[in-house]
Structures are given as structure tokens and as C-alpha cells.
Amino acid sequence: MERKIRVLVVDDSAFMRKALARMLGSDPRIQVLDTASDGEEGYRKTLELRPDVVTLDVRMPGMDGLTALMKIMADCPVPVLMLSSLTKEGGEVTLKALDLGAVDFINKSSASSAMDILSIAGELISKVKTAAGVDVRKMPRKAPAPPVRTAEDRQPPAFRPGISRLVVIGASTGGPPAIQSILTQLPPDLPAPVLVVQHMPVGFTASLAQRLNSLSRLEISEAVDGDRVVPGGCLIAPSGRHMTLKNGADGFFVRLSDEPEGLLHRPSVDVLMESVAKVAGSRAVGVILTGMGADGALGIKAIHEAGGRTLAQDEDTCVVYGMPRVAVELGGVDRSVPLERIHEAILEELEF
């Protein structure tokens, strides 16, 4: 018989504790060991029970979720799934939690009453199962120090016609810290634009873009339909919209759309990369990072077949070696590279 995934639920709301435990317990592969009403109790029970996964509320009285996360990762590292609310403060705290070692997060804003609590059940169960397979030794323990941004760095990137190269990055579980590691090490005079798809719940990509922009020497923003693509600039696809690359009279720009419908992810890495392969062809550098599933494998293969250069994060540094593995198996990857060297590999490929 397959061993069940043992979960500890930590939330200050009695309603949420009961609801989360009931949802998780409905899956035959999951066993809820216990619940805790604050960070201190959650930390203590993690030490005592050694669960396979902890679900941890971000905002709690007394010891909050971030403090409990830091103590758990320091004294008894286990996969932690954060439950957050979609607010500006909630988005910033959630991204900090990912820096500190949380595997992933769920937006619980839509599950505030008994009428809509089931709206997160499928996502919760899926992410707990994914988290249970994560090697927490690969998770970061602290946020990296940001580079010093000069006044020159902060100038908006200038439009230069005739873009010679373009970088496109796709990621899912474990992606935000990986993307941060790469973008914060690229120079402000990068001779190529960067496009990014990161699977996140709707509303959180704005916080991700703002955080990355504050840490990087590139100019990073959440994409708006019609945005021009310029060297030294980086556009993050907004949650809930597909992003594609288009070729206009005065250079590249992005288009946002709800089409195609019916895909598992929106934005989709495949949708963006396939458009990049058609528009940029051999001028593209595709990068596939940590993540569950196969999104991006067909897209990066399309870039490879169009003559572009392709990179994948290697298995040893992936939180979840899913998307890169499928991309490698399909023959779409030129090189597999450790996360800490991907920025160097991108610069090498831009000079190819």
C-alpha cells in the first residue's frame, strides 16, 4: 500500500483549519496529522510530528507565518506551502516566503466563506502532492542581497531598432527564486529583451514584477498589451493572460490574450515560446526552469528547431525537475546548466 502524505495544517482561523483538513482528508493519498492555531504551535508540532508537508497561513497573531517558516527551515526542514491573501502586502510577504524556503503558495482570498471554500480544493491537493516530492535542501534559506542600482541603471531602456537577440524564460514550482537569481545577475546593458512566464495565481505577478524590479539592474514590469520589447527590459506575463511576441513596423511588441482557452496554464510557457520561435527564430535564447508538468517543453523545442539556442536548469538544482526533464527528453535543449550558472550561459548564448 502506498504511504500517505502526512500534513500539518497551521491557520489562526478555526473555520479555515477545519475546511483545509476536510479538503485534504478527502484525498485517499493524504492524511492530516494535526492542526495548529498559530506559528508557535505550528513550529512545535512540526518538530514533534515530522510531517511530510506543512500548510502555513501567512498572517497570524503572535508568531506569524514568516517567522514560523524561518524557524521550521532552520530546525526541521520540511516542504512548506503558504496560504496567502491577494493584497499588496500579502503579495510581498508571499514572495519573501518563497525566498525563505517555502515550496509554493495558494491564494486563499477566494475561500473566505463556506460558499466558496471548495474553489481552492483541487489546487490545494495538487500542490500538497507536489510539495511532498520536493527536496527541501534545494530551497533557498535567505533572500539574496540585491545589487546596487545606480542612477544610470534606473533610466528606462532605450528603444533600439533591429534587435539581434531575445531571451525567453519559463518556470513554475520553485520559479520565483530561480528567476530572481538569474535576473539580478544580468547587466543593465543586456543587449537583448527578456520575456518571462511564471505560473502564479491571478494577481500575484504584479508583486513579482515589482519585487524583481527593485532587486535587478534591468527594468522589469508586468506586461501590458502592446508593450514594446526593448534590450535591457524584462516583461513578466500577467497571471490569467497568455503573452505572445509580435513583429511590428518598429520592432517587437507583446500581445496579451485569453486565447487559446482550455490549457492547463494561463499564461502558458508553450504559447509564448512557440510565438517567439515563429517571430524571432534563430535570434531567440529559450530557458526552461524548475516546475511541475510539461509546459514549455514543446515551446522550447520549437525555438531549438527554429535555430535558436536553448537552456534548461539541471536536475540537481531544480526544486521540481518536471518541465526541464520533459524538454530534455523531447530533444529541445542544447545545454542543461546549474541555476547559479544560467545567467552566464545566457550571456554566452547572446554572443553565439
N, C-alpha and C positions, 0 to 999 in steps of 0.2 A: 504494500500500500504506500502511495506517495505521501511523504511527510508534509504536513500542513504548514503554511506560513503563519508564524506566531506574531501577532500585532498588539502593540500597546497604544491606546488612544488617549491623547492628552488635550484637554479643552476645558476652559473655565465654565462653559455653558452646559448645564445638565441635559438640556434638550439636545444639543449637538453631540454630546458623549453617547447618549442613548441612540440617536439616529445613526451616527457613524458606526457604532458597534453593531447595530441591526443590519445595516447595509453590508458591512464586511462579512458578518456571520452568515449572510445569505449565500455566499460562495463556498462550495464544498472544499476548496483548497485553502481557505483562510480560517484561522482560529483567533478570536480576540481573547488575549490572555487576561487583560485587565484594563481599567481606565484610571485616569488621574485628572484632578481638577485644577492643577497649576503646575508651573515649571519645576518647582522644588520637588513636588510629589512625583512628577514625571521622571525627573533625573534619578530620584531614589529607586523608583520601581524599575527603571532601565537597568540599574546596577544589580538589582535583586533578581529580576526575571530573565534578563538577557534575551529580549525579543528579537525576532528577525527584522522587523520594521517598526518604527515609531511614527505615528501621525501626530504632529505638533502644531498647536494653534500659535499664530504669531503674537497676538496681543492677549496677555493675561495679567491679572493683578499679581503683585509680589514678583516672583521670578518670571520674567517674560520669556517668550519663545526663543529669542536670540540668545539670551543668557543660558537658558537650558540647553540649547543646541551646542554652544561652545563647551559647556561642561560635559555633555554626553560625548562629543567628538574627542575631547581630551582624555576622558577617563574610561569610556566604554564605547568605542566607535561602533555604531550600527547605522544602517540606512535610515535616514530621516526624511519624511515627506511633510512639508509645511502646508498649513491651511491659512490662506490669507484673504483679505478683503480688497476689492478693487477701489482703492483711493490712492491719491498721490503719495501719501505717507506709506500706505500699505505696499505699493509697488516698490518703493525704495527699500523698505525693510526686507521684502521678499528677495530682492536681488542681492542684498547683503547676506541673507541667509544662504543663498546658493554659493556665494564666495566663501562662506564659513564651513561648508561641507554638506549642506542639505542636497539630497539627490534631485528633488523636483518639488513642485508646489501645485496646489489646487486653489482656484478662486472660489471661495465659499459664499461670495456675496449673493449668488442666486439661490442659496439654500438656507434662507433665514427663517423659513416657516415650514410647518408640516405640509403645506400645499405643494411646495416645490422642492422639497428636500431630495426627492429621487432624481432630480436633474443632474446631480453630480455622482450618482451611484456607479454608473459604468466607468467614468473617468477615475474615480477613487479606487475601484477594484483593479482596474488595469494598471494604474500607477503603483499600487502596492505590490502587485506581482512583479512588475519591472524592477522596483526598488529592492525586492528580496534577492534579486540576482546580481546586485551591484557590489563590486569590491570597494569598500569604503576607503581602503588605503590609497585609492586613486583620486579621492576627493580632496579639494584644497582645504587647508586648515586656517588660512587667514587671507584677507584681501591683499593683493599685491599693491605696493606703493605706486601711486600714479607718477608719470613722468612730469617734468617741469615744462609747462606750456609758456612759451614766450609770446610777446605781443604779435610777432610775425606769424607764429603758429595759429593765432586766433583770427587772422584775416581769412575771409571766405575764399575758397579755392577759385581761381580764375578759370573762365572757360577758354579752352584751347582746342580749336578745330582739329580734326584728324587724329582722334585718339588711337594710339597704336596698340594698346593692350587694355584688358579689363579683367578684374578679379571677381569671382562669384563664389560665395561660401554658403553651405547648408549645414544645419545642425538641429538636433532635437535634445533628448535627455542628456544632461551634463553640458549642454552647449553654451549657456551664457558665460561661465567662467573661461571656457576654452576660447570663445570668440574674443573675450576681453584680453586674454593672454596674447592673442595674435595681434589685434588692432592696436593695443597700447605699445607694441614694439615696432610698428611700421612708421617710417619717417613722414613728416608733414609734406615733403615734396615728392611723395609717391607718384610715379609717372603713370598712374592708372586709377580709375574709379573702382570702388568696391561696392558690390551688392550683396546683401545678406538676407537669408531666410532662416529664422529660428522659430521652431514650433513653440507657441505660448498661447495661453488663454487670451481671449479678446480683451484688449485694453492695456495689457502689460508691456507691449512693445514700445510704447511711448516712453515709459520709465526706463526701459532698457536702453533706448537710444540716448536719452538724456544722461544716463549714468556713463555710458561709453564715451559720449562726447566730452564729459568732464574729466575723464581719465586719459583720453587719447590725444595725440597731436594732430590727428585727422579731424576733419569737420564731419560729424556724424549726426544724422537726423532720421526720424521716422519718415518714410517716403510718402509723398503726396502725388496724386495722379498728375502726370505731366512734368514731374521734376526732371530737370536736365541732369545728365550724368557727367561729372567732371573729375579730372585727375585730382587726387588728394581729398576727395569727398567720398563719403560712405552713406548709402541709403539702406535702412532696415525695413523690410516688408512689414506692413502693419498686420496685426492679428486679424483674421477674418477676411482678408482680401488676398487674391493672387496678385503677384507682381510679375510683369514681363518686360523685356527690353525691346525697344522700338528704335528704328533708324529714321531720323528726320532730316530736313534740309540743312540744319545747322548742327547736326551731331546726334548722339544717342539721348534718349529720354525713357522714362518708365511709364508704364500704363498699369493702373490698378483695376481689378475686375472681380466679380463674383463667379465668373466662368473660368474653367469648367466646373460644374456642380458635381456633387456625388463623390468627390475624392475624400480620402480619409483625413487629409490635412489641407487647411486653407489658412495661410499660404502654403503652397507646395514647392518643395525644392525642385522636383522634376519639372514643373511648369516653368519656373524661372530659368533653370539651366537649359532646357530644350529651346527656349526662346533665345537665350544667349548663344547657343550653338548655331542657330539659324542666322542671327544678326551679326555676331562678332566672329564666329568661326574660329580660324586659327589664331586669332588675336586674344582668345579667352584663356584664362587660367581658372580651372574649376577646383574647388576644395570641398571635400566631404568630411564632416567631423562626427564625433560621438553622437549616438542616437539609436533608439529602438526602431525596428522595422526596416523598410527598404526605400523610403522616399529619397530621391536624389540619385539612386543607382542608375536608372535609365537616363536621367538628365546628364550626369557626368560622363556616361558612355557616349552620349550624343556629342558632347564637347570633344571628347577624345577622337571620335570618328570624323569630326569636322576639322581635325588638325590642331586643336587646342592642346594645352598641357594640363594634366590632371594630377591632383594630390589627394591622399587620404590620410587621416590620422591613424597611427598604428594601433594595434590591439593592446599593447602594453600600457598605453596612456589613455585609452578610451574608458569612460565610465560605463558605457554600454557599446560593445563592438557589434552593432547591428547594421546600420546604414553603411559604414565603411566596408564591412565584410561582404555585403551583397555587391557593392560596387566593384570590389576587387575580384570577386568570383565571376562577375559578368565581363571582366576584361576591360573595364573602362578607366583603370587607374595606372598612371605611369609610375608613381612612386608612393610608398607608404612611409610616413615620416612621424617621429615623435612630436607631441604637441609643442614642446619647447623649441623645436627647430622649424616649425611650419612657417613662421614669419621669414626666416632666412630662405627657405625653399621658395616661397612666393617671390621674393626679390630675385632669386636666381632665375626663376622661370620668366620673369618680366624682361630679363636681358637675353632670353633664349633666342 
